[in-house]
Amino acid sequence: MNLSPQKQWAREHYRGVENSPKTPFTPDFRNLDEEGIRLDVRHCIENGFSSTMLASTYTSIAEKKRFLEVVCDEAKGRIKIGLNLFPHPANEAIELLNFAEKTACTHAFVGVPRNLKIDTEKDVLNYFATICEATSLPLVIYGAPSPKMLNLHPSGFPISLFNKIADLPNIVGMKLTQPIDIALAFELCEVFADRLLIGPANLASVPMIAKNYGVQWIGQWVVEALQSPSKPYLVEFMSLINRNKFSDAMRIYWHLAKAYWYVHNLQESYLHAGTHPWVHINYFHWLTGGNGGLPRKSPRPNEMEATLSSKDRAEIREAYASIGIINEIDPEEQFIVGRTNFSKGVRANEVNSTHCYSE
């Protein structure tokens, strides 16, 4: 099969573990904390991640551009940089892609927007075709069922439609969402593995899928939950998978299993509700040396929002301890304001809102 230059690039370069850093903010949540962004970039590199997918939550288009700009400047080519376009409508996605092409951005992540009106397969196909025609960047698509597409396929993920999308030249991979039905995952691998790289977000499925279809990258979830810069378990796991050393990889999997299933179960309830436990994700990042800090409040009034309780924090630390990662006992106040803000003397009483953090 003749593969496009983008698909060839992915097969050669898109491998290993990809994390997904969030946007740190100033204490009033009005601006990006650019020092915190730079710290997180260095943290990604120290972890040995091969790429990073920027997930800028509840930010404007201008803020997303600046986030990308600062990351590219700090990275200086030391790590591949992806831009998360999900769930932007086509006009916003194209604006971001046009900007990304002028930076050191190497790829992007796309999915079906929440506000896309879907009556037929053509509505979805047109969206992806429009995005692809507007950029030369390699694109990874989100393999996640949607209630909006139940009229097109019983799973909510119309396979015949995405079979056409997979033929587009710059569609290079598919991330399989964490709680995906195993039967749907099987069928997606059967249909797409000849053209797309498959990246399972469910760690337990990686060895089986890799053995039968090939898996050379995983990520775009809270991979920091399973390693630290001094103990890069997940990076080692994927290195073994890429060298077909499955028995050795399984030994690492069983070492990580308790910690993995904790974060899997934590995320699953939020994913089914169309969101993520953002504050918990930031806490994972912080405990292993990242910036941390509280996320912005969702602008959508009916969105399910997570609250990080003292019980949650104890469970997260226990999950780390189960894999031999003993976190330094930094003050919790440092997490609330972010590591870089705390080093400048900012304290929790200066944060405008602690809406998602409870004692």
KAGI-V508501 format. One record per pair of residues at least 6 apart in sequence whose ideal C-beta (glycine too) atoms are under 7 Angstrom apart, sorted by the first residue. I is the first residue (numbers start at 0). J is the second residue. Records with the same first field share a line. If there is no record, write none. Layout:
# KAGI-V508501
I->J / J
This chain:
# KAGI-V508501
0->193
3->168 / 169
5->137 / 168 / 169 / 171
6->171 / 194
8->137
9->137 / 171 / 172 / 196
10->196
13->171 / 172 / 196 / 216
14->49 / 215 / 216 / 241
15->48 / 49 / 216 / 234 / 237
16->48 / 49 / 217 / 218 / 222 / 233 / 234 / 237
17->48 / 49 / 50 / 51 / 52 / 81 / 216 / 218 / 219
18->43 / 48 / 51 / 218 / 222 / 223
19->52 / 54 / 218 / 219 / 220
20->39 / 43 / 51 / 53
21->54 / 56 / 277 / 280 / 281 / 294
22->31 / 55 / 56 / 58 / 66
23->32 / 35 / 36 / 39 / 290 / 292 / 337
24->30 / 31 / 32 / 292 / 295
25->32
26->336 / 340 / 345 / 349 / 350 / 351
27->351
28->295 / 351
31->62 / 65 / 66
32->292 / 337 / 339 / 340
33->69
34->339
35->290 / 292 / 337 / 338 / 339
36->66 / 69 / 70
37->69 / 73
38->290 / 338 / 339
39->289 / 290
40->70 / 73 / 74
42->288 / 289
43->51 / 78
44->77 / 78
45->228
46->226 / 228 / 231 / 234
47->231 / 234
48->78
49->79
50->78 / 79 / 80 / 81
51->78 / 80 / 81
52->81 / 83 / 108 / 218 / 219
53->66 / 67 / 70 / 80 / 81 / 82 / 83
54->83
55->62 / 63 / 66
56->277 / 294 / 295
57->295 / 297 / 298
60->91 / 94 / 95
63->95
64->98
67->82 / 99 / 102 / 104
68->102
70->80
71->80 / 102 / 103 / 104
74->80 / 103
76->103
79->105 / 106
80->103 / 104 / 105
81->105 / 106 / 107 / 108
82->95 / 99 / 104 / 107
83->108
84->92 / 95 / 107 / 108 / 109
85->108 / 109 / 110 / 141
86->110 / 112 / 113
87->95 / 112
88->112 / 114
89->126 / 129 / 130
92->109 / 130
93->130 / 133
96->107 / 133 / 134 / 136
99->107 / 136
100->134 / 136
104->136
106->136 / 137 / 138 / 139
107->136 / 138
108->139 / 141 / 219
109->130 / 138 / 140
110->140 / 141 / 143
111->123 / 145 / 147
115->122 / 126
116->122
117->123 / 147 / 148
120->151 / 157 / 160
123->160
124->160 / 163 / 164
127->164 / 167
128->167
131->138 / 167 / 169 / 170
134->169
135->169
136->169
137->169 / 171
138->169 / 170 / 171
139->171 / 172 / 173 / 174
140->164 / 170 / 173
141->174 / 176
142->156 / 173 / 174 / 175 / 176 / 179 / 187
143->176
144->154 / 155 / 156
145->155
146->155
148->155 / 156 / 157
149->155
151->157 / 160
152->158
154->180 / 183
156->183
158->186 / 187 / 190
162->190
164->170
165->191 / 194 / 195
170->195
171->195 / 196
172->195 / 196 / 198
173->187 / 191 / 195 / 197 / 198
174->198 / 200 / 219
175->184 / 187 / 197 / 198 / 199 / 200
176->200 / 270
177->200 / 201 / 220 / 263 / 266 / 267 / 270
178->267 / 270 / 271
179->201
184->204
188->197 / 208 / 212
191->197
192->212 / 213
196->215 / 216
197->208 / 212 / 214
198->214 / 216 / 217 / 218
199->205 / 208 / 214 / 217
200->220
202->252 / 259
205->214 / 217 / 240
206->240 / 245 / 248 / 249 / 252
208->214
209->240
210->245
214->240
215->241
217->237
221->262 / 280 / 283
222->233
223->283 / 284 / 287 / 289
224->258 / 262 / 283
225->232 / 233 / 255 / 258 / 259 / 322
226->232 / 233 / 234
227->287 / 288 / 324
228->288
230->323 / 324
232->251 / 254 / 255 / 322
235->251
236->248 / 251 / 252
239->247 / 248 / 251
240->248
254->322
255->322
257->318 / 321
258->318 / 319 / 321 / 322
261->314 / 318
265->276 / 279
266->275 / 276
269->275 / 276 / 303 / 305
272->303
274->302 / 303
276->305
277->294 / 305
278->293 / 294 / 305 / 307 / 355 / 356
279->305 / 307 / 311
281->291 / 292 / 294
282->291 / 307 / 312 / 315 / 334
283->315
284->290 / 291
285->291 / 334 / 338
286->315 / 319 / 326
290->337 / 338 / 339
291->334 / 337 / 338
292->336 / 337
293->335 / 350 / 353 / 355 / 356
294->355
296->352 / 354
297->304
304->355
305->355
306->355 / 357
307->355 / 356
308->357
309->358
316->326
319->326
332->341 / 346 / 347
333->341
335->347 / 350 / 353 / 356
336->345 / 346 / 347 / 350
